[in-house]
Amino acid sequence: MPAPSTNGPPEISVVLATYNRRHSLPRAIASVQAQDGVRFELIIVDDASSDDTPAYLATLPDPRIRVITCDRNRGPSAARNSGLAAASADIVAFLDSDDTYRSGRLAIPLAAFAADSGLVATLSSAVRHDRSGARDAPVPAVKLAPPAFEWALVCDLVPVEATSITVRREAALAAGGFCESLRLTEDREFLIRLAQRGGGQLLPELLWEKFSGDDNLSNDWAKAGQGLAAYVRERPEYAGRFRKVGSYLATKVLIADLRMGLWSAFRRDLAALRAVGLIDADPVRLFRDHREVRRYRRAMSSGAALAGLTGPPALWR
C-alpha cells in the first residue's frame, strides 16, 4: 500500500456510504488506498450498521480516513449527504461499499475538472461482475452541455450509478444533494438537478468495478415499480411534458415483472404506476410510446449521437 501523503490538503474527497457490508468493506477501502498520485481523504459514513462494521472501522489506522457514525439508519442518500457536507475538498467522488475503484479512478476525473471549469460532474466507465463473469461496460468519451446532460439523464441515455459519479462539491450542495426519500434511482435524480448548474463528461476509461449480489439494492427487481413511482413523485415531468419517456420506463418494469413471473409485483406495480400517471387505459398509446422511445434510445446510443445531443426531440417537449 502506498504511504499516506501529507503534502497539502486533499485534492478530492471520497464518500463511502455503508450499511451492514462488513464482508465487502475492506475491499472497497483498499481500492481507495491504492490510488496513486492524488491527495485524497476517505470519508466513511456508517449508516447505523448492525453487524461488526463499527468495530472494524475502529481498527483503521490510515490518517486519510475519517469515519462518520449515524445514530439511526436513514438510507444511502442521507448517508452520502452527510459525507458530502463533511468533505473538505472541492471535488467529491462516491463509492458504494460493494464496489471497488480501479487505477486512475480519482486522478482522471480530477484532470477533467481541472481542464473545464464548466463541468459539474463526470461519470466513469465500469467493469461489471455478475454470475456470468466480468464484462467491460465503457461509456463513450463525450462532453455534454447542461441542457444535453440533463436530457441524457432524464431519458436514461447514459448509465448512472453512485460509484461512477464525481462532482464539484459546491454545485452538489447548491443542488440539494441526494433526495433522502428515494432508495432507488436517487443517483440519477440528483444528477438531473445538478445538470442545471453545469455540464457533464463521460469518461471511457474503466475506472471502477461493480459486483452484483443478491443483497444489492439495485438487484431487488420486485421493488423496481415502487421505486419508479417514488422517482416520478420527485420528477413529475415524467407524467407531464416527458410522458413518452415515463410510459416507456413504466412498461419496461411491467414487462420485466411478467418475464420473471413476478405476478404479485406486476399487480402492485400496475396500481402504483397508474397512481402516478404513467399508465392509463389506452394500451395502443402505451405500445406506440414504448416503441418510439425504444427506437430513439437505440439511435442515440453511439458516441457520435450523444456528442450531437442538444436536448429532447422537439415533439417531446
Beta strands, then each sheet from edge to edge (+ up, - down):
strand 1: 12-18
strand 2: 40-46
strand 3: 65-69
strand 4: 91-96
strand 5: 99-101
strand 6: 119-130
strand 7: 133-137
strand 8: 142-144
strand 9: 165-168
strand 10: 199-211
sheet 1: 3+ 2+ 1+ 4+ 9- 6+ 7-
sheet 2: 3+ 2+ 1+ 4+ 9- 6+ 10+ 5-
sheet 3: 3+ 2+ 1+ 4+ 9- 6+ 10+ 8-
end
